[in-house]
């Protein structure tokens, strides 16, 4: 289980570093084939650890960007 979570988190970081600088949960889910809930959980963990930043543009529009 831990290996799969790590692999999925790394896939998200790779996607953020090679695509648009900011992606939303739906865009990331569609691009990576992961469930939205999985993407959201992984993004929250990556944000907590300082790997991504969350930007709230509008009430319903949250995007995440790679941060190093």
Secondary structure, 3 states (H helix, E strand, C coil): CHHHHHHHHHHHHHHHHHCCCEECHHHHHHHHCCCHHHHHHHHHHHHHCCCEEEEEEECCEEEEEECC
